Amino acid sequence: MSILVFLEHHGDELQKGSLGVLAKAAQLGAGDVSAVVLGSGVAGLAAQAGEHGAATVYVGDDPKLEAPLPQPRVDALAQLVKERGIETVLFAQSILTADIAAALAARLEAGLNWQLVDLEARDGTLVGKQSALGDTVLVDVGWTTTPRLALFRAGAFDPVPVGGAGTVEQLDVSFEEHSLAAEMLEQAHEESTGPSIEDADVIVAGGRGLGEPEKFALVEELAKALGGAVAATRAVVDAGWYPYSAQVGQTGKNVAPTLYVACGISGAIQHKVGMQSSKTIVAINKDPNAPIFEFADLGVVGDLHQIVPKLTELVRARRGG
Ligand SMILES: Cc1cc2nc3c(=O)[nH]c(=O)nc-3n(C[C@H](O)[C@H](O)[C@H](O)COP(=O)(O)OP(=O)(O)OC[C@H]3O[C@@H](n4cnc5c(N)ncnc54)[C@H](O)[C@@H]3O)c2cc1C
């Protein structure tokens, strides 16, 4: 069975989620595992892919692939799948890969399963696990034809460096005229000092219980003391208290940090689905009946305005500053 993992990169860094999917593919032991890196000036990224378990790393290095636009990548992947007879293409879900996978599915008339949280090799084929009914159950999903395409939820797997060195193969991509019609006019990078919520090991999240946007400073201070990132609920994002990029949940991001501290968050199902895979959930809420206490590992009933600053102080003292 041949499995290809699409590796998304930002600048000169392969994304953690993509490397996690590559690690999963390698662990399956179900056949040839290759990876593909597409961009401009990306040849140097191939070594990282080899270290994370790809036996072959395809590199499409072309100025036409510089902008993070989907269609030129669909050309490259469609060509690769057809020429090498690849049976499975896996993606870590992101805004870019959701577009690429959907367009590739249309181009190849292939089946695409999305929002997968796991994958296993069973009876000579692959079976995905997809959460359903608001994340209350996991269902098995499969493919009736090849190529099989799959998008995995952010944070589904951790990268595992195995120290290998993949064979690098350069791709000579032929682009469709229509695929080059879109042009990226501007790309902006959000200024942030800490880790992104997708990569953070610790997340401190704030909800409407903060009372006002200025009180996000409490959450930010605690996140800083813990070396973590700040997340938010949709209620506060919709109210304009915090940017959408920090929203966790059904219509935001899925995260799975080691520690998730929820401050003034009720724990609505739409928020829960985005953070319930966190290893330890700590909830601070003044309402003992708040739904978040039903799935938190540790609950503190009380006013966050008193608890959070004290907690930050304690963390700083424990960490020596
Ligand atoms: C289609 C759809 C998609 C959605 N997608 C998302 C999503 O992606 N992400 C998301 O988060 N939501 C989403 N929602 C909204 C979701 O249903 C909830 O409305 C939202 O999560 C509530 O946010 P909250 O917990 O900040 O606010 P609230 O529900 O208002 O909860 C605030 C909590 O703060 C507590 N509190 C108040 N004051 C204090 C204090 N001083 N100290 C301690 N605790 C205090 C209260 O007891 C309460 O539990 C979606 C809804 C729909 C319909």
The ligand as an SDF file (V2000), in Angstrom:
LIG
                    3D

 53 58  0  0  0  0  0  0  0  0999 V2000
  -23.2650   26.5830   15.1800 C   0  0  0  0  0  0  0  0  0  0  0  0
  -22.5410   27.0460   16.4020 C   0  0  0  0  0  0  0  0  0  0  0  0
  -21.1660   26.9860   16.4040 C   0  0  0  0  0  0  0  0  0  0  0  0
  -20.4620   27.4130   17.5280 C   0  0  0  0  0  0  0  0  0  0  0  0
  -19.0960   27.3410   17.5300 N   0  0  0  0  0  0  0  0  0  0  0  0
  -18.4230   27.6340   18.6560 C   0  0  0  0  0  0  0  0  0  0  0  0
  -17.0070   27.5080   18.7330 C   0  0  0  0  0  0  0  0  0  0  0  0
  -16.3380   27.1620   17.7590 O   0  0  0  0  0  0  0  0  0  0  0  0
  -16.4030   27.8130   19.8910 N   0  0  0  0  0  0  0  0  0  0  0  0
  -17.0940   28.2400   21.0010 C   0  0  0  0  0  0  0  0  0  0  0  0
  -16.4530   28.4950   22.0330 O   0  0  0  0  0  0  0  0  0  0  0  0
  -18.4230   28.3960   20.9530 N   0  0  0  0  0  0  0  0  0  0  0  0
  -19.0960   28.1250   19.8120 C   0  0  0  0  0  0  0  0  0  0  0  0
  -20.4520   28.3280   19.7760 N   0  0  0  0  0  0  0  0  0  0  0  0
  -21.0930   29.0460   20.8840 C   0  0  0  0  0  0  0  0  0  0  0  0
  -21.3760   28.1790   22.0860 C   0  0  0  0  0  0  0  0  0  0  0  0
  -22.6280   27.5690   21.9490 O   0  0  0  0  0  0  0  0  0  0  0  0
  -21.3800   29.0280   23.3790 C   0  0  0  0  0  0  0  0  0  0  0  0
  -22.3360   30.0710   23.2320 O   0  0  0  0  0  0  0  0  0  0  0  0
  -20.0390   29.6560   23.7230 C   0  0  0  0  0  0  0  0  0  0  0  0
  -19.0320   28.6770   23.7230 O   0  0  0  0  0  0  0  0  0  0  0  0
  -20.1390   30.2880   25.1240 C   0  0  0  0  0  0  0  0  0  0  0  0
  -18.9630   30.9770   25.3980 O   0  0  0  0  0  0  0  0  0  0  0  0
  -18.5440   31.2880   26.8960 P   0  0  0  0  0  0  0  0  0  0  0  0
  -18.3490   29.9930   27.6190 O   0  0  0  0  0  0  0  0  0  0  0  0
  -17.4180   32.2370   26.8120 O   0  0  0  0  0  0  0  0  0  0  0  0
  -19.7860   32.1220   27.4600 O   0  0  0  0  0  0  0  0  0  0  0  0
  -20.9630   31.7190   28.4240 P   0  0  0  0  0  0  0  0  0  0  0  0
  -21.6870   30.5220   27.9550 O   0  0  0  0  0  0  0  0  0  0  0  0
  -21.7430   32.9620   28.6330 O   0  0  0  0  0  0  0  0  0  0  0  0
  -20.2410   31.3030   29.7830 O   0  0  0  0  0  0  0  0  0  0  0  0
  -19.5680   32.1670   30.6240 C   0  0  0  0  0  0  0  0  0  0  0  0
  -19.2040   31.4020   31.8790 C   0  0  0  0  0  0  0  0  0  0  0  0
  -18.4240   32.2450   32.7180 O   0  0  0  0  0  0  0  0  0  0  0  0
  -18.8050   32.0000   34.0530 C   0  0  0  0  0  0  0  0  0  0  0  0
  -18.4570   33.2030   34.8230 N   0  0  0  0  0  0  0  0  0  0  0  0
  -19.0730   34.4180   34.7880 C   0  0  0  0  0  0  0  0  0  0  0  0
  -18.4180   35.2720   35.5970 N   0  0  0  0  0  0  0  0  0  0  0  0
  -17.4030   34.5930   36.1640 C   0  0  0  0  0  0  0  0  0  0  0  0
  -16.3870   34.9330   37.0840 C   0  0  0  0  0  0  0  0  0  0  0  0
  -16.2930   36.1850   37.5810 N   0  0  0  0  0  0  0  0  0  0  0  0
  -15.5100   33.9880   37.4620 N   0  0  0  0  0  0  0  0  0  0  0  0
  -15.5920   32.7120   36.9690 C   0  0  0  0  0  0  0  0  0  0  0  0
  -16.5320   32.3400   36.0970 N   0  0  0  0  0  0  0  0  0  0  0  0
  -17.4220   33.2540   35.6780 C   0  0  0  0  0  0  0  0  0  0  0  0
  -20.2890   31.7190   34.0000 C   0  0  0  0  0  0  0  0  0  0  0  0
  -20.6870   30.9540   35.1320 O   0  0  0  0  0  0  0  0  0  0  0  0
  -20.4110   30.9460   32.7010 C   0  0  0  0  0  0  0  0  0  0  0  0
  -20.3370   29.5380   32.9100 O   0  0  0  0  0  0  0  0  0  0  0  0
  -21.1570   27.9150   18.6520 C   0  0  0  0  0  0  0  0  0  0  0  0
  -22.5690   27.9660   18.6290 C   0  0  0  0  0  0  0  0  0  0  0  0
  -23.2480   27.5450   17.5150 C   0  0  0  0  0  0  0  0  0  0  0  0
  -24.7360   27.5880   17.5300 C   0  0  0  0  0  0  0  0  0  0  0  0
  1  2  1  0
  2  3  1  0
  2 52  2  0
  3  4  2  0
  4  5  1  0
  4 50  1  0
  5  6  2  0
  6  7  1  0
  6 13  1  0
  7  8  2  0
  7  9  1  0
  9 10  1  0
 10 11  2  0
 10 12  1  0
 12 13  2  0
 13 14  1  0
 14 15  1  0
 14 50  1  0
 15 16  1  0
 16 17  1  0
 16 18  1  0
 18 19  1  0
 18 20  1  0
 20 21  1  0
 20 22  1  0
 22 23  1  0
 23 24  1  0
 24 25  2  0
 24 26  1  0
 24 27  1  0
 27 28  1  0
 28 29  2  0
 28 30  1  0
 28 31  1  0
 31 32  1  0
 32 33  1  0
 33 34  1  0
 33 48  1  0
 34 35  1  0
 35 36  1  0
 35 46  1  0
 36 37  1  0
 36 45  1  0
 37 38  2  0
 38 39  1  0
 39 40  1  0
 39 45  2  0
 40 41  1  0
 40 42  2  0
 42 43  1  0
 43 44  2  0
 44 45  1  0
 46 47  1  0
 46 48  1  0
 48 49  1  0
 50 51  2  0
 51 52  1  0
 52 53  1  0
M  END
$$$$
